[in-house]
Amino acid sequence: MNAFNTETINPTTQDLPVAIIGGGPVGLAAAAHLKNCGQNFVLFESAEEVGANILSWGHVPLFSPWEYNIDKVAEKLLRAEHVEIPNKELVPSGNEIVHQYLKPLAKLKGIKENIHLNSKVLAIGRTGLDKTKTLGREKLPFSIQVKENGQFKTYSARGVIDASGTWHNPNPIGSGGIFAVGELENRKLIHYGMPDVKGKARETFANKSILVVGGGHSAIGSILALNSISKEFPNTKIHWILRKERVEDVYGGQEADEFKSRGALGIAIERLVNTGAVEVHTPVYINEIRKTINGLLIRGTKQEELFLLGGIDEIISCTGTRPDFDFLREVRFESDAFLECVPALTDLIDPNIHSCGTVRPHGESELRQKEKDFYIVGMKSYGRAPTFLMATGYEQVRSIVAHINGDYESAKKVELHLPETGVCSSGLMEKTNKEAKCDTSCGG
């Protein structure tokens, strides 16, 4: 039987820890900064290990070198314990980010003791006061309900940094941002994100009829990976559904692209499409996924006419991700109406206007919510915008922790040092150590 354990609330809120939600790069960077300035903290990670979301696409190399993927304070703490820091000029894969950086960081004394794994946050509120009550609210500690190793517990905290990300909450395949009819029923045949087509998932896709859905770099990378295994498994057939008017719209700047690796993606996919190795369907809006004796039948519209595609064995969905706000119901927070990002960031990150390289740095003042001492950071702070940078998240938490520590001047001085072309996100090429610039979230 599950036990419900309520921690004793310390009458002095300032003595309570700052709670961090999420054991990814930004959550662990927040832990490093809090440790560095002597602030008490607790970190809740729902998975069995830190960096679990990254490990799900661990086979994918980033475009950006280590220089832009290691938080400066975290690096200082690692060096102090004589942990080897990777060559800053090399480009890591997702697996290398976790095993060479996040796991060693999570094992440091002063951090390890404060990490709670297998700990899913179910709800956050103010102790003894629901969302509708205002009087005295700011003086009360946060109450955090957690399912930890099967046990239900309640923790108290002086502040909350939500770095839970969005990777675990993929957008549906259905048009209009809702699940297509039959999408939930057929989820065993739908792979959201970037499966390891050339590795662990090879047998799943070999000699199958595969549908890739999406018009970003994740979709392109998955198609290129499928094509690579088709040389050994010639009965592998690739279909590609996009909502864009023309497939040419995803080719990008190619040789003229300021990111050479990203440009190479456009060149590679255009060549592949031109060979006829990929059957492109665009613009298509999917309404139904039905299981038949001949495989999945995809039903939708194409230029306002009925579209049908049958005989599909497996689907790879690369339609992006969205934030999960369910556990924040009792927190006074705001999100932008269309991007679902922190409202103050909307004009900075609107993907209709900005690319990753043009988003200026921002910190505590922009991320501040109506609920005092509550912050949404990292990829979740960007909502549905695909332009988030790991380095941006590090600067976010540096500024927030400086403010929590009472160093208000430092909190205001938000700086982000990137190459002139920026560091955007979409790592899908074969791993190189030359012109890599991006990781997996831009344009996917």
C-alpha positions, 0 to 999 in steps of 0.5 A, spaced: 500 500 500 502 506 498 504 511 504 502 518 504 508 522 508 507 529 509 514 533 511 514 537 517 513 544 514 519 549 517 516 555 520 522 559 517 520 559 509 528 561 508 530 555 511 527 551 506 530 548 499 529 551 492 525 545 488 528 543 481 523 539 477 527 535 472 534 532 471 536 534 464 541 539 463 538 546 465 535 542 471 542 540 473 545 547 471 540 550 476 543 545 482 550 546 480 549 554 481 545 553 487 550 548 490 555 554 488 552 559 492 550 555 498 543 555 497 539 548 499 535 545 494 532 538 492 531 536 485 526 531 482 527 527 476 521 522 474 525 517 470 530 512 473 536 516 471 538 524 470 538 526 462 533 520 461 529 525 455 536 526 452 538 518 452 531 517 448 535 520 442 542 519 445 544 516 438 543 523 435 549 528 434 548 535 436 551 540 431 554 545 437 560 543 440 561 542 447 563 549 448 556 551 448 553 545 452 557 545 458 554 550 464 560 554 466 559 553 474 558 546 473 564 545 469 568 549 475 565 544 480 567 538 476 574 541 475 574 542 482 573 534 483 578 532 477 573 530 473 575 530 466 572 535 461 571 533 454 575 537 448 571 543 447 571 543 440 568 536 439 561 535 437 557 530 442 552 526 441 546 525 446 549 519 449 555 523 450 552 529 453 549 524 459 555 520 460 560 525 460 557 531 463 550 530 466 552 523 470 558 526 473 555 532 475 549 529 478 554 524 482 558 530 485 558 531 493 552 536 495 548 535 488 548 527 489 544 527 496 539 532 493 537 528 487 530 524 488 530 519 482 523 516 480 520 522 483 514 524 479 511 531 481 504 531 481 502 537 484 504 544 486 501 549 490 502 554 496 501 550 503 494 551 506 492 556 501 488 554 494 490 558 488 484 563 489 486 566 495 491 572 495 492 574 502 499 572 505 500 568 499 507 570 498 509 568 505 507 561 505 512 555 502 510 551 496 507 544 497 510 539 492 506 533 491 511 527 489 510 520 487 517 517 489 518 510 488 511 508 488 510 512 495 506 519 495 510 524 499 509 532 500 515 536 500 516 544 502 520 549 498 521 556 498 521 556 491 520 552 485 524 552 478 520 548 473 525 545 468 521 539 466 522 540 459 517 538 453 520 532 450 516 527 454 509 531 451 509 530 443 504 534 439 499 529 436 499 527 428 492 529 427 491 536 424 489 542 428 494 540 434 489 534 436 489 527 436 487 523 429 482 518 430 485 512 431 492 515 433 491 513 441 489 506 439 495 505 434 500 508 439 504 501 439 506 503 431 507 510 432 514 512 434 514 520 436 521 523 436 527 520 433 528 513 434 534 509 433 533 507 426 540 505 424 541 502 431 536 499 436 530 500 432 533 497 426 529 491 426 523 495 427 523 499 420 527 494 416 523 492 410 517 495 412 513 501 409 514 507 413 511 513 414 514 519 416 510 525 419 513 532 419 517 538 416 523 539 420 530 537 421 528 531 425 523 528 420 529 529 415 534 526 419 529 520 420 528 519 412 535 519 411 537 514 416 531 510 413 534 510 406 541 508 409 538 502 412 534 501 405 541 499 402 541 493 406 533 492 406 531 493 399 524 492 401 524 498 406 519 503 403 519 511 405 513 515 405 513 522 407 507 527 409 508 534 410 503 540 411 507 545 407 505 547 401 511 544 397 517 540 399 522 545 397 520 549 402 524 544 407 530 544 403 533 551 406 538 555 404 543 549 402 550 552 400 548 559 402 546 556 409 550 560 414 550 553 418 553 548 413 551 542 416 544 544 416 545 546 409 548 539 407 541 536 410 537 540 405 542 538 400 541 531 402 534 530 402 533 534 396 537 529 392 534 523 395 527 526 394 529 527 386 531 520 386 524 517 387 526 513 394 521 517 398 514 518 396 512 525 398 505 527 400 504 535 401 500 538 403 496 533 407 492 534 414 491 527 417 484 526 420 484 518 422 489 512 422 485 506 422 488 499 423 486 494 417 489 487 415 493 490 410 496 495 415 495 502 417 490 506 413 491 514 413 486 518 412 486 526 411 485 531 406 490 534 401 488 541 397 481 540 400 480 533 397 480 526 400 487 523 401 488 516 403 494 512 404 494 505 406 499 499 407 503 503 412 507 498 417 510 504 422 509 511 423 515 516 425 512 522 428 516 528 428 511 534 429 514 537 435 513 537 442 508 542 447 509 543 455 505 539 460 502 544 465 497 539 469 501 539 475 501 547 475 494 547 476 494 551 483 500 555 481 499 562 479 503 562 472 502 565 465 503 562 458 502 565 452 496 564 448 499 561 442 506 559 443 505 557 450 511 560 452 513 564 458 509 571 456 515 575 456 519 571 451 513 571 446 516 577 442 523 574 443 522 567 440 516 567 436 518 562 430 515 566 425 520 571 426 526 569 429 531 563 428 535 560 434 541 565 432 537 571 433 534 570 440 537 575 445 539 572 452 534 573 457 534 572 465 530 572 471 526 579 470 523 576 463 522 569 467 518 572 473 511 569 474 505 572 478 507 566 483 513 569 487 519 565 487 516 560 481 520 560 475 519 556 468 525 555 465 529 551 459 525 548 453 519 549 457 519 556 458 519 556 450 513 553 450 512 550 443 517 554 439 523 550 437 528 555 438 531 553 444 538 553 446 542 549 451 546 555 453 540 559 453 537 555 459 544 555 463 544 563 463 536 563 465 538 559 471 544 563 473 540 569 473 535 566 477 539 563 482 543 570 483 536 573 484 534 568 489 541 569 492 540 576 493 545 578 488 540 582 484 545 586 480 548 579 477 541 577 476 540 583 471 546 582 467 544 577 462 549 575 457 550 569 452 556 568 448 555 565 442 558 564 435 556 570 430 552 565 427 548 563 433 548 556 436 541 553 433 538 546 434 537 540 430 542 534 430 541 529 424 547 529 420 553 523 421 557 525 427 563 530 425 567 535 428 567 540 423 562 545 422 556 543 427 552 548 430 545 545 432 542 540 437 535 537 436 530 542 437 530 547 432 525 546 426 523 539 428 
